[in-house]
Each structure stands twice: as C-alpha cells, then as structure tokens.
C-alpha cells in the first residue's frame, strides 16, 4: 500500500527546526521543503526527467519569500509541463536566458547592428545624417530601453515635441527609420512583432513642396537677371553650367576636371557622387564646352571645376547657386535644384523628345521604361542636350549668357 503523505500546513513550514544536517519535509506530489542547518528553507520540486528518466530537483524559491500556497502553484505548473513532455528545469533556464537576451537587446544595441547593415547601401553623408538624427531625437531618450518593451505611446510622447516645432518631415523620417529597425529586429528573431508599425499615423503629414521653378516662358527673365547680377563670375558659370547640364546642385558643385572627356564631349559623374549611387554621363554641348574654356581661365590649377572661394583644394558650396538666385530676387520663385524642373517642363512641353530620353538626361534612371541600345540612347540624349543648350542661348538673346558672348 502506497504511503499517504500528509500535506504540510503553514505552521509546519514556519516552525520547521534546523538539524545538524539538511532534511526535507514532503508536501506530496514532488514538492518538498528543504531545511538547511544554517536555518534557511527552500522549496524543491523533485521529478523524473522526460527523456533520461533520471530524478532531478528544481529549486522553486526560498521561504518565506515564496510561501506554501505559491510553492504549490509552481509545483502544479511544473507538473503541467511534464505532462507535455517538457523538462521544467530546462524550460526555466531557457526562459531566463531568453529574458536576459531580451533585456540586453536595447534599442541602442539593435540600432547599431541595423546601422552596420544599413550604411552599406547608402552614401556616407546620408548615413552620417541618419545617425545624427536618431541620436538626437530617439536614442538619447529610448536607447537604453529593451526594444521589446518600447511601446507606441511611449515613442509618440518622445516625438511629439519635434512635431510641435513643425519638423514634420523629420518626424516622418524618424518613424520610417524606427520602423526599419523594428523590422530588422523581427527578422533577426529579437522580437516577435513590430509594435511601432503605425506610429507615423499619429502625426500630421509633412507638406510636400516642390523645388521652386520658373515657367518656361520666364527663362529669358532669369538669364537677363543673371547677366546683370552682382555676383562672382565663377558663380555665374556655376548656375549656367547647372542649367545647361540639368544636374543636381551637389553634382555640379563637386564637378572635377578629371571627370571631363573633352575629346568625346562627355562628363562622367561617378556613382559615389550621384543621388542613386549609379554613375551618370552628361553629353556636353558646344555651349557647355565654351563654358569650360571660361572656367578654365579663372580656376587655376584646382582639381575642381568650381573651386571654393578661400581654397582651391575644396569645391564650391552646393548652396552657392541657391543663395545667388535669392540675392537676384528669385527667392520663392527659382531654386538651383528647380533648374532641373525648368528644363524638364520645357522639354516635355516641346513634345519633340521621348519622355524616357528626358528622364535619362535628368538621371531619373528608375523612371526610364523604354529599352534602347546604349549607342542609340546616347545619341538621342546628345541631340536633346544640344537642343536644350540652343534653347537657353536663344532665350538669353546671345549677349545675356557667357556662352552667347563666346560666340560673338
């Protein structure tokens, strides 16, 4: 006949006296109170391991921190695991390990892992700005928190002051970056789901404003103003070069002499200087080659076509053209980047060239749909660029442009 074990009472537990050696008091169903010679008492659950069938002890907790009732609850939970073939000690250890890993995976730690991957696909300057933005607005406040514990309300509270300052585009970028980090954490097994997926909806959308650009019929006004503007000759050349080549401000400002192939009338802009990270070739026209002659005479031995004012070891600031246009009275009407829009609108309205050829000239590679062979495509673009330069020169009435002066 099996021995009947009388369950312990709270009094039995509290009054259990110490002995010279440790001993156990059984509560039944594998639960024991272990009494140490020094007077400490621990709850032990004794069980048979599911796989090896060997006996094992699982320490549940110390008395009186863990009273009798809660010790019995823990013993029941352990027996439920055993019924499913799960070793309760291994389950506890793996759960503890997972919790420790969860706590160690702070937003700062996960960000650094994500950023290591992210910066391989973006430009160095873009990566630098991204990190500065996250450091300033997010990581300073949330970086120390485990990523699994960061909530949407908590994050929105951090970003709300930024939105209140009217920096809605900054907030939108932060939300996108944070979402990327959370998706990275999901994909690498750090968290199970992205709790911040919709936080961008908590803020107003930033108003998208296109770069200011004149209407095509206003081009003569711009060229006349440029002719009479109180600006340096190199700045005037910078604006005309950008207008003729349809390049972005940063691409123009950073132009180097070793990128120019005068023999084949080409300007090769390397991938690292392009917005999309793809190399771009600009077809040079009679007018742009004439501009190069003027520029060559004033830039000295600089490696840059448009050197900085104080030292020819650096290129001119990309905002130089913008500031000059503002001083000329075109603030809110024409930006340096908007010169591309002026070219695009004019060429599309003429309805002479395929849209794909115009997009390719603007280095909008993702928007090009048609398939031309490379030689044919370059020739189509060469014709387009020539027509655009001729259009500028005609609008300048000859004497109102540097290239027009060259032809007089």
Secondary structure, DSSP 4 states (H G I P E B T S, - for coil): -PPPPPPP-HHHHHHPPP-SS-EEEEEETTEEEEE-TTS-EEEEEEEE-TTT--EEEEEEEEETTS-HHHHHHHHHHHHHHHHTT--HHHHHHHHHHHHHHHHH-BHHHHHHHHHHHHTTSS-HHHHHHHHHHHIIIIIHHHTTSBGGG--HHHHHHHHHHHHHTT-HHHHHHHHHHHHHHHHHHHHTTS-SS-TTTTGGGGSPPPPP-PPP---GGGHHHHHHHHHH--S-HHHHHHHHHHHHHT--HHHHHT-BGGGEETTTTEEEE-GGGSTTS--EEEEP-HHHHHHHHHHHHHSTT-SBSSB-SS-TTSBPPTTHHHHHHIIIIITTT--STHHHHHHHHHHHHHT-S-HHHHHHHTT-GGG------HHHHHHHHHHHHHHHHHHHHHHTTTTTSHHHHHT-
